[in-house]
Amino acid sequence: MAYIHRGLFVVLSLVIATSSQQDDPVKDFCRRWGHTTAQIDSRLYIDGGMIASEPFTSNHTNPWLLFSDLNSSTVDTGMPSQHANLSKPGNIPSVSGGYLWADDTNKCFYQFGGEYPEGVSPTDVFSMWTYDVPLNQWNATDTKGDKSLQRVSFGAGTQVESRGLGFYLGGWLSNRSTLGWTGPPMATNGLIQFDMSTGELKNRSGPDDTGRAEGHLLFLPVSDSGILIYFGGIEDTYRNGSFDAANMSEIHIYDMASSKWYTQTATGEVPLARRQFCADVTWPDDQSSFNIYLYGGYGFGEAQAFDDVYILSLPSFTWIKAFPLDGSDSSPSLVGHGGCSANAINHTQMLVIGGWFPLYDKCDAPEGQGQHNMVLGYNGREKKLWDKYDPGLDTYVVPSPIIAAIGGGPTGGATKTSPSTWDHPDLGTYATIRPSFVVRSATRSIPSATATSAVQGSGKTHVAAIAGGVVGGAVILICILGLILYRIHRRKKALKKSEAQSDPTPPPPAELGATVPQEMAASDASKYVQIHEQGNPIALFNYPGHAQHHSQTPSHDYNYPYSTQGPPSYGHAPPYGSPTDGGHSQPSPHFQGNADSFVPSNSTGQHSPSTSWDQQAHYPQSATTAQGQYSYPTPTLPRQSPNDAIQQVPIYYPPPIDPASRSQHSRPSFSDHRGSPTGTQYSGEGQRNHLRNMSATSTPAHFYAQPAPHGSPGMGDGEGYTHEDRKPT
């Protein structure tokens, strides 16, 4: 019996140790940054980037693909519920500063670019992967065209759904993104175009020969075929490791019909220069104005990061400050952050997710997984800019700050429809034209739903799955070990009895321990401790009622913020100091004030990572963030065998260094550039286990959609939060 008790103790100890090392990517969320997002129907997918889990002592790469359910709004946080149960095999890159080109027509998205964490070398010069949403499956993307492309990171991306095109401007080449790179990081100047209908990649020219990174790119349905708008970030003129801050009043415009670049000067309340901010665009039905909402970003010089909102209204090219309005941003913001993402949902709300806080050492709204919501027309429940997420809100109204600047009313009718002077006469002509597009049709049959399980809160789902796997494994282990020990014990008794019958003389003392080593080794316990990783199928969840949520912009522009590992050309900053509650009289969206808040008290957090629909994902080891270097075991990817190759190493990265400390070329105003439908039901989610197998399938040629005419695309005072408990006022 002593052997049995000892064996049971060993098994239970192993089980407890294993379960204590696992983090739930939703429940244990603390922070997220450097990720990228893509919207397909009523799911907002989140991929890559860096994450920190509670307790907050280290950072590590995010190996999960997760999503926010845009049809839901949780009672406690007022944010969409997040789920971490999708497939992402270990051979799919988990990188920061990449981009996801969303193809809503064919229900997929393409992973482009991004960089690996420090200490992890790129495995190839260039590759693209496609995630098939209905099949919950990753495929290698077989591209055509330019074969000289290299992986870049923290460029600016967008897509044009109505034309089936993806674009990516600039980005860093470095030893984290490019195989064999040995020089200093260098920003590129090209505009990459990806044709989702043919799989062709083209490298077009950018605005000029200056390298650019960490700015933002958006599509607007203006001119004959649409235009791209780019602004912000850094300019790498000399390609020697130094850079300049881009002037936020300088707006670059790419006319898609003529393939020409233009520049237009914006006026009004021009934001301070910044990088890795997040933004998206919306407009009223009459398209008399196109309003780009910008949040946060990392600064230059003394302004480490921002906690503010600006609106760039086109075609008047007017900057409008929307938050805060009390001047409280005159000093560095405690909760300023960059490396966030922003997505306009149904043209009415913008979800701001995650980011790195240089001056704040708490989690980012952990119960809401770092999600914060703007109601772009101030027409939500609280009639404020920062408000709870409402999945039923589908009407954008022009808010009073914009009306005050450009005229008109809530439904449009802007009276200021041009700047005081066009920098090029062509721009005035383009601004009056609205394009029409062919209707794209899916070239494959979109699977219908076969599973009937409803989506549940991923936190509870994963806890239940893990607990079930661990407990089940422990029970099996105990039974097997007990049976082995019992049989050995019986055999030993039988042997003693036989010996006693043949020779009544007691055996010498040395014989008593003769079989102990065999008993202890027989269980092979370590082989079974990870039984929950063996891929036993569990009914997968079927996501019901994908009521289609669109920003109604022909392209959803998703910002891919930068991880704390920082832009390739930035070093590491000294650890942040402990923050104190200080105050904006106009509260920040990242603090909550009263009991009604949509973000829980004591919160500051990040997105939750996702795993496969099969709920037996193995979570990485708990990682936390302190002010020093930590060495933690590599996280095991969801449903990945412990023997599979791991490509990401959990490592602590301090906040991005103050760019002013690097070699920068002077500019006249360096630190302050102020100037004068029905969704798709998915099949097979209850039957497949994709995480066990590595994806190696190429995207079939017929997967690419063919274009077909579409009518002219059209769309059918902000107060914040108190500091103490991050609840809306």
Protein Blocks (a to p, Z undefined) as FASTA:
>chain_A
ZZmmmmmmmmmmmmmmmmmmpccfklmpcbdehiacddehjbccdeehiddddddfbccd
dfbdcdddfkbccfklopacdddfbccdfklccdehiacdddfknopaddeejiddehia
cfbfbdcddddfklopacddddehjfkbccdehiacdddfknopacdeejiddfklmghi
abdcdddfbdcdddfknopacddddfblcdcehiacddddehjkopaddeehiddfkono
pacdddfkbccdddfklopacddddehjdddddehiacdddddfklpaccdddeejideh
jllbacdddddddfklpacdfbdceopmmpccfkbcehiacddehhlaccdeejidfkbc
bdehklnnopacddfkopafnopabdcddfkbcbdcddfklmmmngpifknopfblcdfb
dfbfklmmmmmpccdddddddfbdcdddfbfcdcddfklmmmmmmmmmmmmmmmmmmmmm
mmmmmmmmmmmmmmmmmmmmmomcacdfklmmmmmmmmmmmnommmmmmmmmnopacddd
ddehiacddehiabdcddddddfkopfkbccddddddddddddfbdcfkbcfblmbcbde
hiacdddddddfblcbccdddddddfbdcdddddddehiafkbccfbdcddddddddfkl
pccdddfblmlccdfbdcdddehklmbcfklpccfbdcdfklpccddddddddehiacdd
dfklopaZZ
